[in-house]
Amino acid sequence: MSKPEILAPAGSMETLIAALRSGADAAYIGGKKFSARNSASNFTNDEISEASDLCHKYGAKLYLAVNTVITDDEASDFCEYIKFTASAGIDAYIVQDIGCAELIKRCVSDAVLHASTQMSVHTAAGAAMLKTLGFKRVVPARELDRDVIEKICREDIETEIFVHGALCMSVSGQCYMSSVIGSRSANRGCCGQACRLPFSASGNKNAAALSLKDLSLLPDSVQLAEIGVDSLKIEGRMKRPEYVASAVSELKKSLDGQAPDMTLLKGIFSRSGFTNGYFSGERRNMFGIREKEDVTAAKELIPKIHEIYRFERRVHGINFHVVIKNGTPTKIMAECCGINVEIQGDIPEKAMNRPTDIEMLRKQLSRLGDTVFFLEKITAEIDDGLIVPAGKLNEMRRNITEKLTENIIHKNTPRYQITAYSPDFPEKIPDIPSKKLPLRIFCRNLAQVKAAAQMSEFLIIPEEIISDEVINIVGADKIIAAPPRFISNEEKVISRMKTLKDMGINRIFCHTLDSAAIGKSLGFRLHGSFTLNVCNSFAAEKLKEIGFEDCIFSFEPKLDHFEKIRTSLSIGVLIYGKIPLMLTRNCPVKNEIGCSKCNKILKDRTGRELPVICSKNYTEILNPDVLYMSDRLAEFGNNIRFGYIILNEENEKQTKAVLSGEKPSGNITRGLYYRGI
């Protein structure tokens, strides 16, 4: 069994140094742009180059997080940034936006792509599709149990798993709470962590119903290695160097068969201790907050942790061969990491007292100081009665380590085929003559199906409520079957979709690439949800290349962005419904008051009531106000081909009113279409 990579976060140069000195095999950083941790210090362009050299000096990898979605307006800047960072020697790019992935490949044809957990991929089918799209590695959703992780590990793609750090309540890439509440989009790197604020199902003003404990799978690290995980990832680009150093150090111990010091890790940072998350499949005792005693413990431990990374870590052994011959300059040859270096010094002198011998050479050449080197072996050819002063040997040793360092960095730094590509957009797509915008309706029950059947282009219906009766009412050609937003049992979903195919349904609603992969393998026609987070023309075009017929554009961009779209893929927009703020594997209501007392409501600190829709395997938390844009469709411009409506608790009469464009009663919102993010 080979040991997986230890992958550490670094939000600053000091933290990167701490990670490498503590034993990290790789580190991931973000730049000043396009990073999902915009609040971290992050790295300037000069610091990215410095970080690359530092990692490669240790023989470690450096991955760059460009894991936000971008707009068409940002494409040129993004491409220039990618070209620069490729020239700096980044080992791989962590990507959320498939449009960004496409741009990276156009700019750097041999770039290495890692699929961010923000892509929400959580099945073996989804991982396999990423491989076909050119990704070398997948970082699956954090909400997976051991069995699913093992299935993904069997695919021909590297697997990277989060093993320590903060847990989001929502499935990554599927959280719009910070965006809708505070115009701070998680998909744009600006999450405001609204989930850590007070929320309650019981009215308890002190409850934090959306705050999970921190994750730690360090005790399970050997098990993860055994099932084939390639990289064990620590979360924390906004954390202190001491946090990263302690996590790396304890993970390294765990992989070596020692018990990690969980008390130490809890003291450095935790939220009411740790959880093993979803790994065991139990989902118990997962909620927690940062408490006063946690903060106190950290203050006491930080000086102790600092000692872990106070000095350079010795990682490269040097083999020296010294030649001291009468009348010829002293030579020292050194071999390290397959690199050979030779330094020539002065002609040795006649020894007045003690001549230079092998022990003196060992003493001087082993003084490798605060470097990444250690003495492996030393051999020598020495004529009798000669001496090389200690100061001269020291100078030669320093010159050798400098040359070796330079050569090791050069050897470990990748070199890419960087192209001259700059983003090009097709001409403006011809406008469709003005007519009523076709509607696609997401129905949750039979009453809604009956009301919407004659008033829509397509009905999007959850697969579990599709029946012969539904097909008779709507017609199989008009149904787009919606699999679960989070697929916890891949085989079961595949079996169900095969049954629907046999019933005459041939369209599938793709929440993520998982459902797209399943649908494509079964011969379904692919229709994309807004949860794919398509924000630019390049992502839309890539979906078309995959086989999508259309996609609902992200609702996060402002209205004026829709006029700039240049894609041949048919694009729709969300125009009505209660926006799902979170997709969660844990039910906050169940955790706080239990299912028997469930009122399907979660209150925030202002008293607003957020609807909670619960299924067996996941929960959706909705915005309390209804998004309403049916009266302003013209403002989306002429690039839009259909409108998308989400029905929630509407009855048959209310459904007909919604589809007629009537303004709903109660509070409405225009979403982010005017205020933006």
Secondary structure, 3 states (H helix, E strand, C coil): CCCCEEEEECCCHHHHHHHHHHCCCEEEEEECCCCCCCCCCCECHHHHHHHHHHHHHHCCEEEEEECCCCCHHHHHHHHHHHHHHHHHCCCEEEECCHHHHHHHHHHECCCCEEECHHHCCCCHHHHHHHHHCCCCEECCCCCCCHHHHHHHHCCCCEEEEEEEECCCCECCCCCCHHHHHHCCCHHHCCCCCHHHCCEECCCCCCCECCCECEEECHHHHHHHHHCCCCEEEECCCCCCHHHHHHHHHHHHHHHCCCCCCHHHHHHHCCCCCEECCCCCCCCCCCECCCCHHHHHHHHHHHHHHHHHHCCCCCCEEEEEEEEECCCCCCEEEEEECCEEEEEECCCCEECCCCCCCHHHHHHHHCCCCCCCEEEEEEEEEECCCEECCHHHHHHHHHHHHHHHHHHHHHHHCCCCCECCCCCCCCCCCCCCCCCCCCEEEECCCHHHHHHHCCCCCEEEEEHHHCCHHHHHHHCHHHEEEECCCCCCCHHHHHHHHHHHHHCCCCEEEECCHHHHHHHHHCCCEEEECHHHCCCCHHHHHHHHHHCEEEEECCCCCCHHHHCCCCCCCEEEEEEEECCEEEEECCCHHHHHHCHHHCCCEEEECCCCEEEEEECCCCEEEECCCEEECHHHHHHHCCCEEEEEEECCCCCHHHHHHHHCCCCCCCCEECCCCCCCC
